[in-house]
Amino acid sequence: MALFGLGRRQPPADGAMRGAILAWTRAAAGLGADGVVKVNEIVCADPACPGMETILLLMPPGRPTRAVKIAKPMAEVTEGDVILALVRDERPVRD
C-alpha cells in the first residue's frame, strides 16, 4: 500500500496533452487572453481518490482563483471531462 502516493511515481505529463487541456479549459470557461489557466497533475492523498488527478486553476482578472479537479491522470482527460468538471463546479468565471 502506498501512503500519500509514495511508491507510485508516474512519468511526467505530456506537454502536448497539457496544452490541449489548457486550450479546452480556456474555451469552455470563456476566458480571454487576460485570464490565466494552469493545469497540474498531482497525487491525491485521499484513499477515495484514484491516485493521480488533474487540477485546473482558473485565474480571471479581478476575480478569485478557481480550482477544479478532474479525478483522472492528465493523459486520460478528454475535452468532455473538462467541460463536465467546469459545469459541476457551477461557479461562473465570466460575468
C-alpha distances in whole Angstrom, upper triangle without the diagonal:
4,6,10,9,9,9,10,13,16,19,22,23,27,30,32,29,29,33,33,31,33,36,35,34,37,39,37,38,41,41,44,44,44,40,37,34,31,28,24,21,18,14,14,12,13,10,14,14,13,12,15,18,22,24,28,30,33,36,40,42,43,41,37,34,32,28,27,24,23,20,19,19,23,23,23,25,29,32,32,28,30,33,31,29,32,34,31,31,35,36,39,39,43,46
4,6,6,5,6,7,10,13,17,19,20,24,27,29,26,26,30,30,28,30,33,32,31,34,37,35,35,39,38,41,41,40,37,34,31,27,25,21,18,15,11,11,10,11,10,13,13,12,10,13,16,19,21,25,27,31,33,37,39,40,38,34,31,29,26,25,21,21,18,18,17,20,21,22,23,27,30,30,27,28,31,30,27,30,32,30,29,33,34,37,37,40,43
4,5,6,8,9,12,15,18,20,21,25,28,30,27,27,30,31,28,30,33,32,31,34,36,35,35,38,37,40,40,39,36,33,30,27,24,21,18,14,11,10,7,10,9,13,12,13,11,13,16,19,20,24,26,29,32,35,38,39,36,32,29,28,24,24,21,21,18,18,18,21,23,23,24,28,31,31,27,28,31,30,27,30,32,29,28,32,33,35,35,39,42
4,6,9,9,11,13,17,18,19,23,25,27,25,24,27,28,25,27,30,29,28,31,33,32,31,35,34,36,36,36,32,29,26,23,21,17,14,11,7,7,4,8,8,12,11,12,9,11,13,16,17,21,22,26,28,31,34,35,32,29,26,24,21,20,17,18,16,16,16,19,21,21,22,26,28,28,25,25,28,27,24,26,29,26,25,29,29,32,32,35,38
4,6,6,8,10,13,15,16,20,22,25,22,21,25,26,23,25,28,28,26,29,32,31,30,34,33,35,35,35,32,28,25,22,19,16,12,9,6,7,6,9,10,12,11,10,7,8,11,14,16,20,22,25,28,31,34,35,33,29,26,25,21,20,17,17,14,14,13,16,18,18,20,24,26,27,23,24,27,26,23,26,28,26,26,29,30,32,32,35,38
4,5,7,10,14,15,18,21,24,26,24,23,27,28,26,27,31,31,29,32,35,34,34,37,36,38,38,37,34,31,28,24,22,18,15,12,9,11,9,13,13,16,14,14,10,12,15,18,19,23,24,28,30,34,37,38,35,32,29,28,24,24,21,21,18,18,16,19,20,21,23,27,29,30,27,27,31,30,27,29,32,30,29,33,33,36,35,38,42
4,6,9,12,15,17,21,23,26,24,24,27,28,27,28,32,31,31,33,36,35,35,38,37,40,39,39,36,33,30,26,23,20,16,14,11,13,12,15,15,17,16,15,11,13,16,19,21,25,27,30,33,36,39,40,38,35,32,30,26,26,23,22,19,18,16,19,19,21,23,27,30,31,27,28,32,31,28,31,34,32,31,35,36,38,37,41,44
4,6,10,12,14,18,21,23,21,21,24,25,23,25,28,28,27,30,33,32,32,35,34,37,36,37,34,30,27,24,20,17,13,11,9,11,11,14,14,16,13,12,8,9,13,16,18,22,24,28,30,34,37,38,36,33,29,28,24,23,20,19,16,15,13,15,16,17,19,23,26,27,24,25,28,27,25,28,31,29,28,32,33,35,34,38,41
4,7,9,12,15,18,20,19,18,22,23,22,23,27,27,26,29,31,31,31,34,33,35,34,35,32,28,25,22,19,15,12,11,9,12,13,16,16,18,16,14,10,10,13,15,18,21,23,27,29,32,35,37,35,32,28,27,23,23,20,19,17,15,12,14,15,16,19,22,25,27,24,24,28,28,25,28,31,29,29,32,33,35,33,37,40
4,6,8,11,14,17,15,15,19,20,19,20,23,23,23,26,28,28,29,31,30,32,32,32,30,26,23,20,16,13,10,10,9,13,15,17,17,19,15,13,10,9,12,13,16,19,21,25,27,31,33,36,33,31,27,26,22,21,18,17,15,13,9,11,11,13,15,19,22,24,21,21,25,25,23,26,28,27,27,31,31,33,31,35,38
4,6,9,12,14,13,14,17,18,18,19,22,23,23,25,27,27,28,31,30,31,30,31,29,25,22,19,16,13,11,12,12,16,18,21,21,22,19,16,13,11,14,14,17,19,21,25,27,30,33,35,34,32,28,26,23,22,20,18,17,14,11,11,10,13,16,19,22,24,21,22,25,26,24,26,29,29,28,32,32,33,32,35,38
4,6,9,12,11,11,14,15,15,16,19,20,20,22,25,25,26,28,26,28,27,28,25,22,19,16,13,10,9,10,12,15,18,21,22,23,19,17,14,11,13,12,14,16,18,22,24,27,30,32,31,29,25,24,21,20,18,17,17,14,10,10,10,13,15,18,20,22,20,20,24,24,22,24,28,27,26,30,30,31,29,32,35
4,6,9,7,7,11,12,11,13,16,16,17,19,21,21,22,25,23,25,24,25,23,20,16,13,10,9,7,10,12,15,19,21,22,22,18,16,14,11,11,10,12,14,16,19,22,25,27,30,28,27,23,22,19,18,16,14,15,12,8,6,7,10,11,14,16,19,17,16,20,21,19,21,24,24,24,27,27,28,26,29,32
4,6,5,6,9,10,11,12,14,16,17,18,20,21,22,24,23,24,23,25,23,20,17,14,12,11,11,14,16,19,22,24,25,25,22,19,18,14,14,13,15,16,18,20,23,25,28,31,30,28,25,23,21,20,18,17,17,14,11,8,7,11,12,14,16,19,17,17,20,22,21,22,25,26,25,28,29,29,27,29,33
4,5,5,6,9,10,10,12,14,15,16,18,20,21,22,21,22,20,22,20,17,15,13,11,11,12,15,18,21,24,26,28,28,24,22,20,17,16,14,15,15,17,19,21,23,25,29,28,27,23,22,20,20,19,18,19,16,13,10,10,13,13,15,16,19,18,17,20,22,21,22,25,26,25,28,28,27,25,27,31
4,5,5,6,9,10,11,12,14,15,17,18,20,21,20,21,20,22,20,18,15,14,12,13,14,17,20,23,26,28,29,29,25,23,22,18,17,15,16,16,18,19,21,23,26,29,28,28,24,23,21,20,20,18,19,17,14,11,10,13,12,13,14,17,17,16,19,21,20,21,24,25,25,28,28,27,25,27,30
4,5,5,6,8,10,11,12,14,15,16,18,20,19,21,20,22,20,17,14,13,10,11,11,15,18,20,23,25,26,25,21,19,19,15,14,11,13,13,16,17,20,22,25,28,27,26,23,21,19,17,16,14,16,13,11,7,7,9,9,10,11,14,13,13,16,18,17,18,21,22,22,25,25,25,23,25,29
4,5,5,6,9,10,10,12,14,15,16,18,17,18,17,19,17,14,11,9,7,8,9,13,16,18,22,24,25,25,21,19,18,14,13,10,11,10,13,14,17,19,22,25,24,23,19,18,16,15,14,13,15,13,11,7,8,11,10,11,12,15,14,12,15,17,16,17,20,21,20,23,23,23,21,23,27
4,5,5,6,9,10,11,12,14,15,16,15,16,15,17,15,13,10,10,9,11,13,17,20,22,26,27,29,28,24,23,22,18,16,13,14,12,14,14,17,18,21,24,23,23,20,19,18,17,17,16,18,16,14,11,11,14,12,12,12,15,15,13,16,18,17,17,21,22,22,24,23,22,20,22,25
4,5,5,6,9,10,11,12,14,15,15,16,16,18,17,15,12,12,10,13,14,18,21,22,26,27,29,27,24,22,22,18,16,13,14,12,15,15,18,19,22,25,24,24,21,19,18,16,16,15,17,15,14,10,10,12,10,9,8,12,12,11,13,16,15,16,18,20,20,22,22,21,19,21,25
4,5,5,6,8,10,10,12,14,14,16,16,18,15,13,10,9,7,10,11,15,18,19,23,24,26,24,20,19,19,16,13,10,10,9,11,12,15,17,20,23,21,21,18,16,14,12,12,11,14,12,12,8,10,11,8,8,7,10,10,7,10,13,12,12,15,17,17,19,19,19,17,19,23
4,6,5,6,9,10,11,12,11,12,12,14,12,10,7,7,6,10,12,16,19,21,24,25,27,26,23,22,21,18,15,11,11,8,10,10,12,14,17,20,19,19,15,14,13,13,14,13,16,15,14,11,13,14,11,11,10,13,12,9,12,15,13,13,16,18,17,19,18,17,15,17,21
4,5,5,6,8,10,10,10,11,11,14,12,11,9,10,10,14,16,20,23,24,28,28,30,29,25,24,24,21,18,15,14,11,13,12,14,15,18,21,20,20,18,16,16,15,16,16,19,18,17,14,15,16,13,12,9,13,13,10,12,15,15,14,16,19,18,19,19,18,15,16,20
4,6,5,6,8,10,10,13,14,16,14,13,10,12,11,14,16,19,22,23,27,27,29,27,23,23,23,20,17,13,13,11,13,12,15,15,19,22,20,20,18,16,15,13,14,13,17,16,16,13,14,14,10,9,6,9,10,7,8,11,12,11,13,16,16,17,17,16,14,16,19
4,5,5,6,8,8,11,13,14,11,10,8,9,9,12,15,18,21,21,25,25,27,25,22,22,22,19,15,12,11,8,9,8,11,12,16,18,17,17,14,12,12,10,12,12,15,15,16,13,15,15,11,11,8,10,10,6,7,11,10,8,11,14,13,14,14,13,11,13,17
4,6,5,6,5,7,9,11,8,8,7,10,11,15,17,20,24,24,28,28,30,29,25,25,25,22,19,15,14,10,10,8,10,10,13,16,15,16,14,13,13,13,15,15,19,19,19,16,18,18,15,14,11,13,14,10,10,14,13,11,14,16,15,16,15,13,10,11,15
4,6,5,7,8,11,13,11,12,11,13,14,18,20,23,26,26,30,30,32,30,27,27,27,24,21,17,16,13,14,12,14,13,16,19,18,19,17,15,16,15,17,17,20,20,21,18,19,19,15,14,10,12,13,10,9,13,13,11,13,16,16,16,16,13,11,12,15
4,6,8,11,14,15,13,13,12,14,14,17,19,22,25,25,28,28,30,28,25,25,26,23,19,16,15,12,13,11,14,13,17,19,17,18,16,14,14,13,15,14,18,18,20,17,19,18,14,12,9,10,11,8,6,10,10,8,9,13,12,12,13,11,10,11,14
4,6,9,12,13,10,11,10,13,14,17,19,22,25,24,28,27,30,28,25,25,26,23,19,16,14,11,11,8,11,10,13,15,13,14,13,11,12,11,14,15,19,19,21,18,21,20,16,15,12,13,13,9,8,11,11,7,9,12,11,11,10,8,6,8,11
4,6,10,11,9,11,11,15,16,20,22,25,28,28,31,31,34,31,29,29,30,26,23,20,18,14,14,11,12,10,13,15,14,15,15,14,15,15,18,19,22,23,24,21,23,23,19,18,14,15,16,13,11,14,14,11,12,16,15,14,13,9,7,7,10
4,7,8,6,8,9,12,14,18,21,24,27,27,30,31,33,32,29,29,29,26,23,19,17,13,12,9,9,7,9,12,12,14,13,12,14,15,18,19,23,23,24,21,23,23,20,19,16,17,18,14,13,16,16,12,15,17,16,15,13,11,7,7,11
4,5,6,9,10,14,16,20,23,26,30,30,33,34,37,35,32,32,32,29,26,22,20,16,15,11,11,8,10,13,13,16,15,15,18,18,21,22,26,26,26,23,25,26,22,21,18,20,21,17,17,20,19,16,18,21,19,19,17,14,11,9,12
4,6,8,10,13,16,20,23,26,30,30,34,35,37,36,33,33,32,29,26,22,20,17,15,12,11,10,10,14,15,17,16,17,19,20,22,23,27,27,26,23,25,26,23,22,20,22,22,19,19,22,21,19,21,24,22,22,20,17,14,13,16
4,7,10,13,16,20,23,26,29,30,33,34,37,36,33,33,33,29,26,23,20,17,14,11,9,7,7,10,12,14,14,15,18,19,22,24,28,28,27,24,27,28,25,24,22,24,24,20,20,23,22,19,22,24,22,21,19,16,13,12,14
4,7,10,13,17,20,23,26,27,29,30,33,32,29,30,29,26,23,19,16,13,11,7,6,4,6,9,10,11,10,12,14,15,19,20,24,24,24,21,24,25,22,22,19,21,21,17,17,20,18,16,18,20,18,18,15,13,10,10,13
4,7,10,13,17,19,23,24,27,28,31,30,27,27,26,23,20,16,14,10,8,6,5,6,8,11,11,12,9,11,12,14,17,18,22,22,21,19,21,23,20,20,18,21,20,16,17,20,18,15,19,20,18,19,16,15,11,13,16
4,7,10,14,16,20,21,24,25,28,27,23,24,23,19,16,13,10,7,6,5,6,8,11,14,13,13,10,10,10,11,13,15,18,18,18,15,18,19,16,17,15,17,16,13,14,17,15,13,16,18,16,17,15,15,11,14,17
4,7,10,13,16,18,21,22,25,24,21,21,20,17,14,10,8,6,5,7,8,11,14,17,15,14,11,10,9,11,12,13,16,16,15,13,16,17,15,16,16,18,16,13,16,18,15,14,18,19,16,19,17,17,14,17,20
4,7,10,14,15,18,20,22,22,18,18,17,13,11,7,6,5,6,9,12,15,17,20,18,17,13,12,10,10,10,11,13,13,11,9,12,14,11,13,13,16,14,11,14,16,13,13,17,18,16,19,18,18,16,19,23
4,6,10,12,15,17,20,19,16,16,14,10,8,6,5,7,8,12,14,17,20,22,20,18,15,13,11,11,10,10,12,11,10,8,11,13,12,15,16,18,15,13,17,18,15,16,19,19,17,21,20,21,19,22,26
4,7,9,13,15,17,17,13,12,10,7,6,4,6,9,11,15,17,21,24,26,24,21,17,16,12,12,10,9,10,9,7,6,10,11,11,14,16,18,14,14,17,18,15,17,20,19,18,22,22,23,22,25,28
4,6,9,12,14,14,11,11,8,6,6,6,7,11,13,16,19,22,25,27,24,22,18,17,13,13,10,11,10,10,8,9,12,14,14,17,19,20,17,16,20,20,16,18,22,20,19,23,23,24,23,27,30
4,6,9,11,12,9,9,6,5,6,9,10,14,16,20,22,26,29,30,27,24,21,19,16,15,12,12,10,10,9,11,14,15,15,19,21,22,18,19,22,21,18,21,23,22,21,24,25,27,26,30,33
4,6,8,9,6,8,5,6,6,9,10,14,16,20,22,26,29,30,27,23,20,18,14,14,10,11,9,10,10,13,16,16,16,19,22,22,18,18,21,20,17,19,22,19,19,22,23,25,25,29,32
4,6,9,7,10,7,9,10,13,14,18,19,23,25,28,31,32,29,25,22,21,17,17,14,14,12,14,14,17,19,19,20,23,25,25,21,22,25,23,20,23,25,22,21,25,25,28,28,32,34
4,5,5,9,8,10,11,14,15,18,20,23,26,29,32,32,29,25,23,21,17,16,13,14,11,14,15,18,20,20,20,23,25,24,21,21,24,22,19,22,23,20,20,23,24,27,28,31,34
4,5,8,8,11,13,16,17,21,23,26,29,32,35,36,32,29,26,24,20,19,16,16,12,14,16,19,21,20,21,24,26,25,22,23,25,23,21,24,25,22,22,25,27,30,30,34,37
4,7,9,11,12,15,16,20,22,25,28,31,34,34,31,28,25,22,19,17,14,13,10,13,15,18,20,18,19,22,24,23,19,21,23,20,18,21,22,19,19,23,24,27,28,32,34
4,5,8,8,11,13,16,19,22,25,28,31,32,29,26,23,20,17,15,11,10,7,9,11,14,16,15,15,18,21,20,16,18,20,18,16,19,20,17,18,21,23,26,26,30,33
4,6,7,11,14,17,20,23,26,29,32,34,31,28,25,22,18,16,12,10,7,7,9,12,14,12,13,16,19,19,15,17,20,18,16,19,21,19,19,23,25,27,27,31,34
4,7,10,13,17,19,23,26,29,32,33,30,28,24,22,18,16,13,11,8,8,8,12,13,13,14,18,21,21,17,18,21,20,18,21,23,21,21,25,26,28,28,32,35
4,7,10,13,16,20,23,26,29,31,28,25,22,20,16,14,11,9,7,6,5,8,10,10,11,15,18,18,15,16,19,18,16,19,21,20,19,23,24,26,25,29,32
4,7,10,13,16,19,22,26,27,25,22,19,16,12,10,7,6,5,5,5,7,10,10,9,13,15,16,12,12,16,15,12,15,18,16,16,19,20,22,22,25,28
4,7,10,13,16,19,23,25,22,20,16,14,10,8,6,5,6,6,6,6,9,10,8,11,13,14,10,10,13,13,11,13,16,15,14,18,18,20,19,22,26
4,6,10,13,16,19,21,18,16,12,10,7,6,5,6,9,9,10,9,13,13,11,13,14,15,12,10,13,14,10,11,15,14,12,16,16,17,16,19,23
4,6,10,13,16,18,15,14,10,8,6,5,6,8,11,12,12,10,14,14,11,13,13,14,11,9,11,12,9,9,13,13,11,14,13,14,13,16,19
4,6,10,13,15,12,10,7,6,5,6,9,11,15,16,16,14,17,18,15,17,16,17,15,12,14,15,12,11,15,15,12,14,13,13,11,15,18
4,6,10,12,10,9,6,5,6,8,11,14,17,18,18,16,20,20,17,18,16,17,16,12,13,15,12,10,14,15,12,13,11,11,8,11,14
4,6,9,7,7,5,7,9,11,15,17,21,22,22,20,23,24,20,21,19,21,19,16,17,19,16,14,17,18,15,15,13,12,9,11,14
4,6,6,7,7,9,12,14,17,20,23,24,25,22,25,26,22,23,20,22,21,17,17,19,17,14,17,18,15,15,12,10,7,8,10
4,6,8,9,12,15,17,21,23,27,28,28,26,29,29,26,26,24,25,24,21,21,23,21,18,20,22,19,18,15,13,10,10,11
4,7,9,12,16,18,22,25,28,30,30,28,31,32,29,29,26,27,26,23,23,25,22,19,21,22,19,18,15,13,10,10,11
4,7,9,12,15,19,22,25,27,28,26,29,29,26,26,24,25,24,20,20,21,19,16,18,19,15,15,11,10,8,9,10
4,6,10,13,16,20,23,25,25,24,28,28,25,26,24,24,23,19,20,21,18,15,17,18,14,14,11,11,9,11,13
4,7,10,13,17,20,21,22,21,24,24,21,23,21,22,20,17,18,19,15,13,16,16,13,14,11,11,9,12,14
4,7,10,13,16,18,19,18,22,22,19,20,18,19,17,14,15,15,12,10,13,13,9,11,8,10,8,12,14
4,7,10,13,15,16,15,19,19,16,18,17,17,15,12,14,14,10,10,13,12,9,12,10,12,11,15,18
4,7,10,12,14,13,17,16,13,15,14,14,11,9,11,10,7,7,10,9,7,10,10,12,12,15,18
4,6,9,11,11,14,13,11,13,14,14,10,9,12,11,7,9,12,10,9,13,13,15,15,19,22
4,6,8,9,12,10,8,10,11,11,7,7,10,9,6,10,12,11,11,14,16,17,17,21,24
4,7,9,12,10,9,12,14,13,9,11,13,12,10,13,15,13,13,17,19,21,21,24,28
4,6,8,6,6,10,13,13,9,11,14,13,11,15,17,15,16,20,21,23,23,26,29
4,5,6,7,11,14,14,11,12,16,16,14,17,19,18,19,22,23,25,24,27,31
4,5,5,9,11,13,11,11,15,15,14,16,19,18,18,22,22,23,22,25,29
4,6,9,12,14,12,13,16,17,16,18,21,21,21,25,26,26,25,28,31
4,6,10,11,9,11,14,14,14,17,19,19,20,23,24,25,25,27,31
4,7,8,6,7,11,11,11,13,15,16,17,19,21,21,21,24,27
4,5,5,7,9,10,11,13,14,15,17,19,21,21,20,23,26
4,5,5,6,9,10,11,12,14,16,17,19,18,18,20,23
4,5,5,6,8,10,10,12,14,16,18,18,18,20,23
4,6,5,6,9,10,10,12,14,16,17,17,20,23
4,5,5,6,9,10,11,13,14,14,14,17,20
4,6,5,6,9,10,11,13,13,13,15,18
4,5,5,6,8,10,13,13,15,17,20
4,5,5,6,9,11,12,13,16,19
4,5,5,7,8,9,9,12,15
4,5,5,8,9,11,13,15
4,5,9,11,13,16,18
4,6,9,10,14,16
4,6,9,12,13
4,6,9,11
4,6,7
4,7
4
